[in-house]
Amino acid sequence: MNRKLLTMGIALLVTVSLPFHAFASSDSNEHSGSINWPKQQELPTFAKVGRLDVADVYDAPGDIKILLATLQGIVNREQPRIYLLENKEEGEKTWLNNLQVPYHQEDYWQIVKKYASEIKGIIVYDPLVPDSINVATTLAGLKNAVVASPQLAEQLKAAPYKLKVLEDLQGKFKDRLDAYTWQYEHLWDQTSHRMLVGLSPNTSVKIPPGLPASFQTIGQDTTQERDGNNRKTYDFDLTSYLGKESVYLRFDDAFAQDGWGPAVHEVTVKADGQIIAQFIPGTTQEEPFLFDRQNSQVSSGNGGHRFADNDRYFVYKFTPPAGAKQITASVDMWNQYKVSAGNVQPPSSEVKEPYGYLRDYAVANKAMVFWLDSNVPAQKTLFEKILSDVKPGSPYLGWFSNDVEGEFSSVEITSRHSVYVLAADWFSNLTVFSGTRAKPVKAKPLAAPPLENKIYVTYTFSEGDNFQYNQHRMRILWDDPNRGKVPINWTSSPLLYDGAPAILNYYQSTATANDLLIAGPSGAGYFYPTPWPESTFPDFLKQTNSYLKKTGMTIPYILNRVANENVPLSDSKAAAYQQYYKAPGLFLSWEDHSGVHIQNGLPQSTIHGIGSVQDGKKLLDEAKANWDGQSPLFVSIGLLAWSMTPSDVAEITAALGPEYQVVRADQYFSLIRSANGLPSKAQSDVESDESIDQ
């Protein structure tokens, strides 16, 4: 489908009166440089973007990336003038070109030289204590400085830059907790209390995609197993890989699109019949052999196992005795395994380096940057102390450590402190996008079809709580040539209205009649309603409802978890959504089933998540098989955004018979309300509370 690229309307400055409740705000309008942050606004507005100096740092070393990101934060605080090419996922200059502003690309050292006079000096981090990188970032914002490694600092002190060292953090901290405790005690009072920023101090060095050149696949599941039916001990002869110092054994997901990768319970390696390694993943015995854990995870289930779904992997390294003639590996595993081996040491994600991304925004706004693990008691205590020091309704931008386990526990903790999350740790150039101006374009209402005895299906893409998803993966999905052929709901962040108006405007202006933007979990920001205090919840919904209205994302998708488990909404929380969001209905949870529940007149549709075309076809076939055909059936399907595309949705839909009808979310809830005798619009005083079994 040919679509005309949007001219972002940067020249249009729209002055809007925002009558929001001043819930999370300081007592007055907050300014830093040319940043404007009215007390009733969720995120700050930067000065209008003009001409941009563009630097390509995609392949630059990590210390260069953080140097340029912190420079960008200081310079863009006055007016957005620096734009960094950090990501190629959606196209290196896709969003830059959409901005329709003049720009000039040049070597990053030339940009450092050009703006050196606006910098007060250098903050040197300690490579031996990675978390000093975050403390240095906080100090950079407070002291109008850039962050540098010890090696880069020497270069920056010399001509032509001639910058002085303001703080040298080498040897200052012994570990993570020491660094952040010092930061809280000495810097917290100087930083902005209107936002918190959580960033990993470093990230894995860039690993080339695919298998390393020397590796060969030696075993692979071909049946797309998901329930462990193929669990057994697999024996691999690795003898042909002898001849160099070590042998490497790698595990990948054989079907990366659906997220059921290899689960490894036990590994036993023998050299000439003698055991040289034997361990269960997650134990101390595994550590000496774990060369690269990448983003794999450990589970205690089934006696303990390590698993790697989608594009994740893990690698073990085994060093046989000198002169060994034979080496074998016996692996107790199941599900969609792909095993490969090699004898040339591959690059490892265990090697870390600093990075930029959201650091420009933290520096520009003088926010405190930290990275505390909520599953480590001492770190959790400090994390909660920081959360208790901000007003209810404040944003936490960034992410959390320990992947999914860290997400669930940390979002529960932030919610208990009336703080919402904006996943933004990989958002690039937020100081630029916060300086764009664009007039919102609301979606046109689409009348629901007449209610019939059909299976009504609605599709919803996941990840809409995630700012960087809006910038990267969503743009890729949006550019799919089959978008618009089938009705799809796109979860998105209503706070793009403040943080990236140009990105919001692009999606709104290029949407087809089959595209509907809805609010990602769990409204304006990611939070869990049940842990959120009753005393502050209504005010927060009132505070953010205007964002849903202005963006047209008036249907929310809600995640609600306690102790890592999905839980239903309480009557009081459902009533608050009904009263303050006034949505015709809401999507709830991510489950292995679908269903509709009416709670005090509010329709709630449980999302059945899928990760592949195969999943979708199977789900809808089962829905038809269990349907009596005597009344309408409603099926809500969640599309895993990291593995599915609009083309996949079109393929699923093309296989459906006339008894199915695919609709947008607004039509879907209109039909549900009609089927259950509810008013056509949401009301706060409907008395019934009933469940509908399907």
PLY file of the C-alpha trace (Angstrom):
ply
format ascii 1.0
element vertex 694
property float x
property float y
property float z
element edge 693
property int vertex1
property int vertex2
end_header
0.00 0.00 0.00
1.37 3.38 -0.98
1.22 5.91 1.78
2.25 9.51 1.53
4.88 10.43 4.11
3.53 12.81 6.68
4.84 16.34 6.89
5.06 16.69 10.60
3.78 20.20 10.86
6.77 21.33 12.86
5.94 24.92 11.96
2.61 24.67 13.72
2.71 25.56 17.36
-0.56 24.57 18.95
-1.34 26.28 22.21
-3.69 24.11 24.24
-5.26 24.72 27.60
-4.68 21.63 29.73
-7.03 21.58 32.71
-5.39 18.57 34.38
-5.45 17.96 38.10
-2.08 19.04 39.53
-1.54 15.68 41.16
2.10 14.80 40.67
3.34 18.32 40.23
5.53 20.68 42.11
3.91 23.87 43.33
4.94 25.91 40.31
5.92 25.64 36.68
9.35 24.00 36.45
11.96 25.33 34.02
15.42 24.03 33.19
17.09 25.92 30.37
14.36 26.35 27.78
12.40 23.32 28.98
8.84 24.13 30.00
7.06 21.83 32.43
3.73 23.22 33.65
2.55 21.70 36.89
-0.44 20.08 35.17
1.67 18.33 32.50
2.98 14.76 32.74
6.21 15.22 30.77
8.15 18.40 29.89
8.07 20.30 26.62
11.40 21.27 25.07
12.07 24.30 22.89
10.99 23.95 19.29
13.28 21.86 17.09
15.18 23.80 14.46
18.30 22.83 12.53
19.93 19.62 13.76
23.55 18.47 13.85
23.46 14.72 13.27
26.09 12.23 14.42
26.22 8.52 13.60
27.22 6.65 16.77
25.68 3.28 15.87
29.04 1.49 15.61
30.92 3.78 17.99
32.46 2.42 21.23
30.27 2.63 24.31
32.24 5.44 25.94
31.73 7.56 22.81
28.00 6.86 22.90
27.61 8.04 26.49
29.84 11.06 25.82
27.61 12.16 22.92
24.36 11.37 24.77
25.31 13.49 27.77
26.55 16.28 25.48
23.19 16.06 23.70
21.36 16.43 27.01
23.20 19.63 27.95
22.94 21.21 24.49
19.32 20.23 23.85
18.28 21.55 27.25
18.50 25.04 25.69
17.17 24.00 22.26
17.22 20.64 20.47
20.23 20.88 18.15
21.91 17.44 18.33
20.39 14.24 16.91
22.15 10.88 17.31
21.82 7.93 14.95
21.82 5.13 17.52
19.37 2.61 16.08
18.75 1.12 12.63
15.78 -1.05 13.54
13.13 1.06 11.81
15.61 2.65 9.41
18.57 4.81 10.36
16.97 8.13 9.37
13.30 7.18 9.18
12.09 9.45 11.98
14.71 12.11 11.28
13.40 12.51 7.73
9.81 12.52 8.96
10.60 15.53 11.14
11.05 17.65 8.00
13.66 19.92 9.59
17.04 20.90 8.12
19.99 18.85 9.34
23.67 18.33 8.67
25.49 15.09 9.41
29.13 15.23 10.50
31.75 13.34 12.47
30.87 13.07 16.15
34.20 14.57 17.21
33.38 17.67 15.19
30.12 17.97 17.10
31.95 17.64 20.41
34.33 20.37 19.29
31.47 22.61 18.13
29.62 22.48 21.44
32.56 22.17 23.87
32.11 25.80 24.94
28.64 24.95 26.32
30.08 22.27 28.62
31.52 23.01 32.06
33.69 19.90 32.21
33.95 16.12 32.51
32.62 13.50 34.93
34.88 10.43 34.83
33.27 7.08 35.64
34.98 4.06 37.17
35.11 1.12 34.71
35.54 -1.24 37.69
32.19 -0.17 39.18
29.69 0.01 36.29
27.01 1.73 38.37
29.31 4.73 38.66
28.19 5.38 35.05
24.71 6.22 36.34
26.03 8.40 39.14
28.18 10.18 36.55
25.08 10.71 34.39
23.25 12.32 37.30
26.24 14.54 38.04
26.49 15.50 34.37
22.97 16.89 34.47
23.63 18.83 37.66
27.03 20.21 36.62
26.43 20.81 32.89
29.09 18.22 32.12
29.72 15.23 29.88
30.45 11.68 31.02
33.69 10.05 29.90
35.81 6.97 30.48
39.27 7.60 31.97
40.79 7.18 28.48
38.41 9.61 26.81
38.89 12.10 29.63
42.56 12.42 28.72
41.62 13.20 25.13
38.98 15.74 26.19
41.40 17.57 28.49
43.72 18.25 25.57
43.29 20.64 22.64
41.04 21.39 20.90
38.48 20.56 23.62
40.37 21.69 26.73
37.73 20.46 29.18
38.55 20.05 32.85
37.63 17.14 35.08
34.92 18.19 37.53
34.52 14.80 39.25
36.57 11.61 39.02
34.59 8.66 40.42
37.42 6.12 40.13
37.83 4.32 43.45
34.94 6.21 45.05
32.45 3.31 45.29
32.89 -0.33 46.17
29.70 -1.67 44.55
26.22 -0.86 43.23
24.54 -0.25 46.56
27.40 1.94 47.75
27.16 4.06 44.58
23.43 4.64 44.77
23.38 5.17 48.52
25.98 7.93 48.12
24.01 9.39 45.22
20.77 9.44 47.21
22.42 11.03 50.24
24.40 13.67 48.32
22.57 14.41 45.05
18.88 13.66 45.52
18.01 17.10 46.89
19.57 18.74 43.81
17.76 16.66 41.19
14.28 16.98 39.74
11.68 15.15 41.83
9.15 15.14 39.00
10.63 12.09 37.30
12.82 9.12 38.13
15.06 7.39 35.60
16.02 3.72 35.82
18.76 2.63 33.40
21.16 -0.24 33.28
24.63 1.31 33.56
25.84 -0.71 30.60
24.73 -3.14 27.93
26.17 -6.05 26.00
28.52 -5.25 23.17
26.94 -5.69 19.75
26.82 -9.36 18.73
26.54 -10.20 15.01
23.20 -11.90 14.22
22.99 -15.61 13.54
25.39 -18.37 14.44
29.11 -17.59 14.71
30.93 -18.54 11.52
32.71 -21.53 13.04
29.57 -23.06 14.57
27.58 -25.93 13.09
24.07 -27.07 14.02
24.26 -30.55 15.51
20.68 -31.05 16.71
17.31 -29.38 16.19
13.66 -29.90 17.07
11.51 -30.13 13.95
8.07 -30.69 15.52
7.63 -27.29 17.25
7.12 -28.88 20.67
5.70 -26.77 23.50
4.62 -29.10 26.27
7.83 -30.99 26.98
6.72 -34.15 25.16
10.17 -34.39 23.59
12.01 -34.28 26.90
14.86 -36.78 27.07
18.61 -36.91 27.36
20.18 -36.06 24.00
23.74 -37.25 23.34
26.08 -35.17 21.17
29.49 -36.30 19.97
31.73 -33.21 19.98
34.94 -35.00 19.09
35.26 -33.32 15.70
35.58 -29.98 17.51
38.71 -31.00 19.41
42.01 -29.53 18.34
41.79 -26.11 19.92
41.71 -25.02 23.54
37.95 -25.30 24.14
34.67 -26.54 22.71
31.58 -24.29 22.73
28.00 -25.57 22.92
25.22 -23.12 22.02
21.43 -23.38 22.51
18.93 -21.34 20.44
15.17 -21.31 19.85
14.48 -23.43 16.75
11.23 -21.56 16.06
12.04 -18.04 17.18
8.67 -16.62 16.22
6.59 -18.32 18.92
8.66 -18.19 22.11
9.02 -21.82 23.22
12.77 -22.21 23.01
15.04 -24.88 24.51
14.71 -25.80 28.16
17.90 -27.41 29.51
17.74 -29.22 32.85
21.10 -30.96 33.12
24.37 -31.10 31.19
27.03 -33.80 31.52
30.26 -33.59 29.50
32.82 -36.38 29.32
36.34 -36.39 27.86
37.66 -39.88 27.12
34.92 -41.27 29.36
35.74 -39.06 32.36
33.25 -36.42 33.55
34.72 -32.93 33.16
31.44 -31.02 33.70
28.10 -31.88 35.27
25.55 -29.32 36.42
21.95 -28.18 36.64
21.44 -24.61 35.35
21.00 -21.98 38.00
23.37 -23.67 40.44
26.89 -22.63 41.37
28.17 -25.66 39.45
26.96 -24.13 36.18
28.84 -20.84 36.50
32.38 -22.01 35.52
31.03 -23.30 32.20
28.53 -20.54 31.32
30.41 -18.56 28.67
27.50 -16.39 27.49
24.09 -16.38 29.15
22.87 -13.58 26.82
19.21 -12.98 27.74
18.40 -16.55 28.70
16.57 -17.18 31.95
16.58 -19.75 34.74
13.42 -21.38 36.06
13.00 -23.52 39.14
10.33 -25.59 37.39
10.91 -29.22 36.40
13.84 -29.47 38.78
15.46 -26.31 37.45
16.31 -25.38 33.88
17.72 -22.64 31.66
15.62 -21.52 28.70
16.04 -19.15 25.76
12.98 -17.99 23.81
12.71 -16.07 20.54
16.08 -14.57 19.52
17.80 -15.43 22.81
20.51 -18.03 23.28
23.14 -19.26 25.73
26.61 -20.78 25.28
28.67 -23.15 27.41
32.46 -23.48 27.22
34.18 -26.78 27.96
37.97 -27.20 28.10
39.03 -30.86 27.83
42.34 -32.15 29.23
45.32 -31.84 26.93
45.52 -34.74 24.51
41.86 -35.75 24.85
40.73 -38.01 22.00
36.96 -37.88 22.50
34.44 -35.48 24.01
30.68 -35.99 24.38
27.82 -33.98 25.88
24.61 -35.45 27.30
21.84 -32.87 27.67
18.51 -33.35 29.43
16.25 -30.90 27.58
12.92 -30.34 25.86
10.84 -28.02 23.66
12.12 -26.18 20.58
15.86 -26.70 20.85
18.53 -25.83 18.33
22.00 -26.96 19.39
25.21 -25.92 17.67
28.90 -26.36 18.43
32.21 -24.77 17.52
35.81 -24.50 18.70
36.54 -20.83 17.93
35.68 -18.48 20.77
32.65 -16.40 19.66
31.83 -12.84 20.75
30.08 -12.81 24.11
27.29 -10.60 25.41
28.96 -10.92 28.81
31.28 -8.13 27.60
29.58 -4.85 28.55
29.90 -1.21 27.55
28.06 2.05 28.33
25.32 3.32 26.04
23.37 6.52 25.36
19.66 6.48 24.45
17.56 7.93 27.32
20.57 9.53 29.04
20.15 12.73 27.04
16.68 13.15 28.57
17.87 12.38 32.11
20.71 14.91 31.83
18.53 17.62 30.29
15.93 17.27 33.04
18.44 16.90 35.90
16.90 13.57 36.88
18.52 11.03 39.18
19.56 7.86 37.36
19.83 4.51 39.15
19.44 0.75 38.63
18.22 -1.14 41.67
17.07 -4.76 41.75
13.77 -5.14 43.59
14.55 -8.82 44.22
17.65 -7.99 46.30
16.49 -6.87 49.79
19.04 -4.09 50.40
18.53 -2.66 46.92
14.74 -2.92 47.27
14.89 -0.89 50.48
16.71 1.97 48.78
14.43 1.73 45.74
11.35 2.12 47.94
12.94 4.99 49.85
13.41 6.87 46.57
9.86 6.09 45.43
8.45 7.37 48.72
10.15 10.72 48.11
8.20 11.60 44.95
4.60 12.71 44.75
1.84 10.28 43.73
1.41 10.11 39.98
5.08 10.68 39.16
6.69 8.84 36.21
9.56 6.34 36.39
11.21 6.27 32.96
13.49 3.44 31.88
13.21 -0.18 32.92
14.24 -2.77 35.53
16.88 -5.41 36.03
16.30 -9.17 36.00
14.05 -9.18 32.92
10.50 -10.51 33.44
10.92 -11.32 37.13
12.25 -7.83 37.69
9.44 -6.30 35.65
6.60 -7.90 37.59
8.00 -7.28 41.05
9.21 -3.77 40.25
6.00 -2.55 38.61
4.11 -3.88 41.62
6.40 -1.89 43.91
6.15 1.32 41.88
2.37 0.92 41.78
2.22 0.53 45.55
3.98 3.90 45.76
1.57 5.53 43.26
4.32 5.80 40.63
3.75 4.74 37.02
6.33 3.38 34.57
7.26 4.53 31.07
9.48 1.86 29.49
11.88 4.13 27.63
15.42 2.87 28.19
15.94 2.38 24.44
14.17 5.52 23.26
16.51 7.59 21.13
16.60 11.40 20.95
13.77 12.06 23.39
15.17 15.57 23.91
14.52 16.18 20.21
11.08 14.59 19.99
9.95 16.49 23.10
10.59 19.64 21.08
8.34 18.69 18.15
4.94 20.25 17.58
2.08 18.46 15.89
-1.67 18.79 15.93
-3.32 15.56 17.17
-5.61 13.81 14.72
-8.32 11.74 16.35
-9.58 8.51 14.83
-12.96 8.68 13.16
-15.68 6.62 14.87
-16.62 3.44 13.06
-20.16 2.17 13.50
-20.51 -1.40 14.69
-22.10 -3.90 12.30
-25.55 -5.28 13.18
-25.37 -7.83 16.00
-25.70 -11.40 14.73
-24.94 -14.90 15.95
-21.33 -14.76 14.87
-17.88 -15.17 16.35
-16.63 -11.60 16.73
-12.85 -11.37 16.75
-10.68 -8.40 17.64
-6.87 -8.31 17.35
-4.66 -6.20 19.62
-0.92 -5.69 19.35
0.95 -5.81 22.68
3.72 -3.54 24.08
1.86 -0.22 23.97
3.12 0.82 27.40
6.56 0.98 25.85
7.86 4.31 24.47
10.70 2.68 22.56
8.24 0.22 21.00
6.35 3.23 19.62
9.60 4.49 18.11
11.12 1.25 16.83
9.17 -2.00 16.50
5.74 -0.39 16.03
7.05 1.65 13.10
8.24 -1.57 11.42
4.84 -3.18 11.95
3.10 -0.01 10.80
5.04 -0.06 7.53
3.91 -3.62 6.78
2.22 -3.49 3.33
-0.71 -5.53 4.65
-1.56 -3.09 7.43
-5.07 -1.78 6.89
-6.43 -4.94 5.27
-7.75 -6.26 8.60
-9.05 -4.34 11.66
-6.27 -4.13 14.27
-6.05 -2.39 17.65
-2.64 -0.83 18.30
-1.78 -0.31 21.95
0.24 2.86 22.38
1.25 5.36 25.04
-1.05 8.39 25.39
1.95 10.25 26.84
3.45 10.52 23.37
1.27 13.64 23.43
3.95 15.26 25.64
7.07 13.22 24.93
6.98 12.74 21.16
4.10 14.64 19.48
5.58 14.06 16.02
5.56 10.28 16.46
1.98 10.31 17.75
0.92 12.55 14.88
2.55 10.24 12.34
0.56 7.22 13.49
-2.69 9.14 13.77
-2.34 10.79 10.36
-1.39 7.63 8.49
-3.91 5.29 10.14
-6.45 3.56 7.93
-10.07 3.00 8.90
-8.99 -0.45 10.12
-6.32 0.92 12.51
-7.36 1.97 16.02
-4.92 3.33 18.60
-5.83 2.33 22.14
-4.12 2.98 25.48
-1.44 0.49 26.48
-1.17 -0.96 29.98
-2.77 0.29 32.07
-3.88 3.67 30.75
-1.50 6.62 30.70
1.53 4.69 31.93
2.32 1.14 32.98
1.02 0.20 36.44
-1.01 -2.48 38.22
-4.34 -1.19 39.57
-4.71 -3.58 42.53
-1.44 -2.62 44.29
-2.04 1.10 43.61
-3.33 2.74 46.84
-7.07 3.38 46.94
-6.41 6.86 48.32
-4.56 8.08 45.22
-6.05 5.96 42.44
-9.07 8.13 41.51
-6.95 11.28 41.36
-4.42 9.56 39.11
-7.11 8.42 36.67
-8.56 11.92 36.65
-5.08 13.32 36.11
-4.43 11.16 33.05
-7.90 10.87 31.51
-7.36 14.06 29.51
-4.45 12.37 27.73
-6.69 9.51 26.64
-9.26 12.01 25.37
-6.78 14.19 23.50
-5.10 11.22 21.81
-8.33 9.35 21.11
-6.97 6.30 22.97
-10.12 6.01 25.06
-10.13 2.20 25.31
-7.51 0.98 27.81
-5.70 -2.33 27.95
-5.01 -3.23 31.58
-2.45 -5.52 33.16
-3.08 -6.25 36.82
-0.63 -8.40 38.75
0.07 -9.25 42.38
2.94 -11.56 43.37
3.62 -12.21 39.66
0.08 -13.49 39.07
-2.70 -11.93 37.01
-5.61 -10.94 39.23
-9.08 -9.53 38.47
-9.97 -5.92 39.12
-11.59 -5.20 42.45
-15.02 -3.57 42.40
-13.52 -0.26 43.53
-10.81 -0.22 40.85
-13.29 -1.23 38.13
-15.63 1.52 39.33
-12.79 4.05 39.15
-12.05 3.09 35.53
-15.76 3.32 34.79
-16.15 6.73 36.42
-12.97 8.50 35.32
-12.03 6.89 32.00
-15.63 6.35 30.87
-14.51 3.70 28.42
-17.10 1.53 26.63
-15.05 -1.45 27.82
-11.51 -2.52 28.56
-9.11 -5.29 27.69
-7.65 -7.19 30.62
-4.60 -9.39 31.17
-2.64 -11.69 28.82
-3.84 -15.25 29.22
-4.19 -18.59 27.44
-7.94 -18.08 27.16
-10.45 -15.43 26.16
-13.68 -14.38 27.81
-15.99 -11.51 28.66
-16.94 -10.35 32.14
-19.41 -7.58 33.00
-18.54 -5.86 36.27
-21.00 -3.21 37.41
-21.87 -2.47 33.79
-18.27 -2.34 32.60
-17.39 -4.96 29.92
-13.98 -6.52 30.41
-12.54 -8.75 27.72
-9.67 -11.06 28.63
-6.97 -11.14 25.96
-5.80 -14.52 24.70
-2.17 -14.00 23.71
-0.60 -15.63 20.65
2.87 -15.54 19.12
2.39 -17.11 15.69
-0.03 -17.68 12.81
-0.28 -21.30 13.90
-1.41 -20.19 17.37
-4.05 -17.89 15.93
-5.58 -20.46 13.59
-5.69 -23.07 16.33
-7.30 -20.67 18.80
-10.06 -19.67 16.37
-10.68 -23.25 15.27
-11.16 -24.23 18.92
-13.47 -21.26 19.49
-15.68 -22.44 16.63
-15.63 -26.05 17.82
-16.84 -25.02 21.30
-19.43 -22.50 20.07
-23.12 -23.44 20.18
-24.02 -21.05 17.35
-27.08 -19.83 19.25
-25.64 -16.48 20.41
-22.73 -14.19 19.54
-19.30 -15.21 20.79
-16.56 -12.65 21.50
-12.88 -13.54 21.14
-10.09 -11.07 21.94
-6.68 -12.02 20.56
-3.44 -10.44 21.75
-0.68 -10.28 19.13
2.86 -10.56 20.47
4.43 -7.52 18.83
7.95 -8.96 18.82
7.01 -11.98 16.70
3.85 -11.12 14.73
3.03 -8.69 11.93
-0.07 -7.34 10.15
0.72 -9.79 7.35
0.37 -12.61 9.86
-2.99 -11.21 10.97
-4.14 -11.04 7.36
-3.14 -14.69 6.88
-5.09 -15.80 9.96
-8.13 -13.82 8.87
-8.06 -15.13 5.30
-8.57 -18.65 6.66
-11.79 -17.74 8.51
-15.26 -18.72 7.35
-18.42 -16.55 7.18
-19.31 -17.35 10.79
-16.44 -15.07 11.92
-16.32 -11.28 11.77
-13.21 -9.26 12.62
-13.86 -5.83 14.17
-12.02 -2.93 15.82
-12.07 -2.55 19.60
-14.70 0.22 19.56
-17.01 -1.95 17.46
-16.21 -4.98 19.60
-17.29 -3.36 22.85
-20.32 -1.79 21.20
-21.43 -5.26 20.15
-20.75 -6.68 23.62
-22.84 -3.91 25.19
-25.65 -4.58 22.73
-25.51 -8.35 23.34
-25.82 -7.81 27.08
-28.47 -5.11 27.09
-26.11 -2.40 28.28
-26.44 1.28 27.32
-24.59 2.17 24.16
-22.25 4.42 26.15
-20.47 3.61 29.44
-22.27 4.74 32.57
-20.94 4.83 36.11
-24.13 3.82 37.90
-25.10 0.58 36.19
-26.09 -1.83 38.94
-25.60 -5.32 37.55
-22.54 -7.42 38.24
-22.54 -10.62 36.28
-20.18 -12.97 34.55
-20.71 -14.38 31.12
-19.24 -17.82 30.55
-18.08 -18.68 27.08
0 1
1 2
2 3
3 4
4 5
5 6
6 7
7 8
8 9
9 10
10 11
11 12
12 13
13 14
14 15
15 16
16 17
17 18
18 19
19 20
20 21
21 22
22 23
23 24
24 25
25 26
26 27
27 28
28 29
29 30
30 31
31 32
32 33
33 34
34 35
35 36
36 37
37 38
38 39
39 40
40 41
41 42
42 43
43 44
44 45
45 46
46 47
47 48
48 49
49 50
50 51
51 52
52 53
53 54
54 55
55 56
56 57
57 58
58 59
59 60
60 61
61 62
62 63
63 64
64 65
65 66
66 67
67 68
68 69
69 70
70 71
71 72
72 73
73 74
74 75
75 76
76 77
77 78
78 79
79 80
80 81
81 82
82 83
83 84
84 85
85 86
86 87
87 88
88 89
89 90
90 91
91 92
92 93
93 94
94 95
95 96
96 97
97 98
98 99
99 100
100 101
101 102
102 103
103 104
104 105
105 106
106 107
107 108
108 109
109 110
110 111
111 112
112 113
113 114
114 115
115 116
116 117
117 118
118 119
119 120
120 121
121 122
122 123
123 124
124 125
125 126
126 127
127 128
128 129
129 130
130 131
131 132
132 133
133 134
134 135
135 136
136 137
137 138
138 139
139 140
140 141
141 142
142 143
143 144
144 145
145 146
146 147
147 148
148 149
149 150
150 151
151 152
152 153
153 154
154 155
155 156
156 157
157 158
158 159
159 160
160 161
161 162
162 163
163 164
164 165
165 166
166 167
167 168
168 169
169 170
170 171
171 172
172 173
173 174
174 175
175 176
176 177
177 178
178 179
179 180
180 181
181 182
182 183
183 184
184 185
185 186
186 187
187 188
188 189
189 190
190 191
191 192
192 193
193 194
194 195
195 196
196 197
197 198
198 199
199 200
200 201
201 202
202 203
203 204
204 205
205 206
206 207
207 208
208 209
209 210
210 211
211 212
212 213
213 214
214 215
215 216
216 217
217 218
218 219
219 220
220 221
221 222
222 223
223 224
224 225
225 226
226 227
227 228
228 229
229 230
230 231
231 232
232 233
233 234
234 235
235 236
236 237
237 238
238 239
239 240
240 241
241 242
242 243
243 244
244 245
245 246
246 247
247 248
248 249
249 250
250 251
251 252
252 253
253 254
254 255
255 256
256 257
257 258
258 259
259 260
260 261
261 262
262 263
263 264
264 265
265 266
266 267
267 268
268 269
269 270
270 271
271 272
272 273
273 274
274 275
275 276
276 277
277 278
278 279
279 280
280 281
281 282
282 283
283 284
284 285
285 286
286 287
287 288
288 289
289 290
290 291
291 292
292 293
293 294
294 295
295 296
296 297
297 298
298 299
299 300
300 301
301 302
302 303
303 304
304 305
305 306
306 307
307 308
308 309
309 310
310 311
311 312
312 313
313 314
314 315
315 316
316 317
317 318
318 319
319 320
320 321
321 322
322 323
323 324
324 325
325 326
326 327
327 328
328 329
329 330
330 331
331 332
332 333
333 334
334 335
335 336
336 337
337 338
338 339
339 340
340 341
341 342
342 343
343 344
344 345
345 346
346 347
347 348
348 349
349 350
350 351
351 352
352 353
353 354
354 355
355 356
356 357
357 358
358 359
359 360
360 361
361 362
362 363
363 364
364 365
365 366
366 367
367 368
368 369
369 370
370 371
371 372
372 373
373 374
374 375
375 376
376 377
377 378
378 379
379 380
380 381
381 382
382 383
383 384
384 385
385 386
386 387
387 388
388 389
389 390
390 391
391 392
392 393
393 394
394 395
395 396
396 397
397 398
398 399
399 400
400 401
401 402
402 403
403 404
404 405
405 406
406 407
407 408
408 409
409 410
410 411
411 412
412 413
413 414
414 415
415 416
416 417
417 418
418 419
419 420
420 421
421 422
422 423
423 424
424 425
425 426
426 427
427 428
428 429
429 430
430 431
431 432
432 433
433 434
434 435
435 436
436 437
437 438
438 439
439 440
440 441
441 442
442 443
443 444
444 445
445 446
446 447
447 448
448 449
449 450
450 451
451 452
452 453
453 454
454 455
455 456
456 457
457 458
458 459
459 460
460 461
461 462
462 463
463 464
464 465
465 466
466 467
467 468
468 469
469 470
470 471
471 472
472 473
473 474
474 475
475 476
476 477
477 478
478 479
479 480
480 481
481 482
482 483
483 484
484 485
485 486
486 487
487 488
488 489
489 490
490 491
491 492
492 493
493 494
494 495
495 496
496 497
497 498
498 499
499 500
500 501
501 502
502 503
503 504
504 505
505 506
506 507
507 508
508 509
509 510
510 511
511 512
512 513
513 514
514 515
515 516
516 517
517 518
518 519
519 520
520 521
521 522
522 523
523 524
524 525
525 526
526 527
527 528
528 529
529 530
530 531
531 532
532 533
533 534
534 535
535 536
536 537
537 538
538 539
539 540
540 541
541 542
542 543
543 544
544 545
545 546
546 547
547 548
548 549
549 550
550 551
551 552
552 553
553 554
554 555
555 556
556 557
557 558
558 559
559 560
560 561
561 562
562 563
563 564
564 565
565 566
566 567
567 568
568 569
569 570
570 571
571 572
572 573
573 574
574 575
575 576
576 577
577 578
578 579
579 580
580 581
581 582
582 583
583 584
584 585
585 586
586 587
587 588
588 589
589 590
590 591
591 592
592 593
593 594
594 595
595 596
596 597
597 598
598 599
599 600
600 601
601 602
602 603
603 604
604 605
605 606
606 607
607 608
608 609
609 610
610 611
611 612
612 613
613 614
614 615
615 616
616 617
617 618
618 619
619 620
620 621
621 622
622 623
623 624
624 625
625 626
626 627
627 628
628 629
629 630
630 631
631 632
632 633
633 634
634 635
635 636
636 637
637 638
638 639
639 640
640 641
641 642
642 643
643 644
644 645
645 646
646 647
647 648
648 649
649 650
650 651
651 652
652 653
653 654
654 655
655 656
656 657
657 658
658 659
659 660
660 661
661 662
662 663
663 664
664 665
665 666
666 667
667 668
668 669
669 670
670 671
671 672
672 673
673 674
674 675
675 676
676 677
677 678
678 679
679 680
680 681
681 682
682 683
683 684
684 685
685 686
686 687
687 688
688 689
689 690
690 691
691 692
692 693
